[in-house]
Amino acid sequence: MAGIGSFFGNIIGGADPATAPATIVSSAQKILSLFVKDKNLQQQLDAQITEANIDKEKLALAQEAAQAQGQLAINQQEAASTNWFVAGWRPYIGWVCGTGLLYAILVQPLLTFILLACGVRLPSDQLPKLDLAQILAILSPMMGFGVARTVEKVTGTEGNR
């Protein structure tokens, strides 16, 4: 029974999303091998399962590419705009997050140290702390983990103000 539990556990919840399609295909082929004894028929069914999975993966990749292309077109229009309301939100968010990052990493710890060294005790012995994870979650994509900044640099529209 433990073998069956681990077999179905891998199918249901233990699969890594990146390898899930391959795991599902191999699991389906194992199940087929339990019921189909004709080797030729089993090979045909295995080929059909693999082909169907490849078709689904191609469709998913095509949809992701279309979505990325649409977002790139939007980013290019925003970057090319000279309207402050359209093109100004990204620098504004960048400056707000950059200021928060400066405070969280440099100003708050240094100011706490200086105040404690001077004998000043704050109610909780520290200044207010900002959630660095939230700041980085917003700032990281803007710093280049996405393709928007690269598109701006390549098209020469990053200088719009």
HELIX and SHEET records of a PDB file:
HELIX    1   1 ALA A    2  ILE A   12  1                                  11    
HELIX    2   2 ALA A   20  PHE A   35  1                                  16    
HELIX    3   3 LYS A   39  ALA A   80  1                                  42    
HELIX    4   4 TRP A   84  ALA A   87  1                                   4    
HELIX    5   5 TRP A   89  LEU A  102  1                                  14    
HELIX    6   6 TYR A  103  VAL A  107  3                                   5    
HELIX    7   7 GLN A  108  ALA A  117  1                                  10    
HELIX    8   8 LEU A  132  SER A  140  1                                   9    
HELIX    9   9 PRO A  141  PHE A  145  3                                   5    
HELIX   10  10 ALA A  148  THR A  155  1                                   8    
END                                                                             
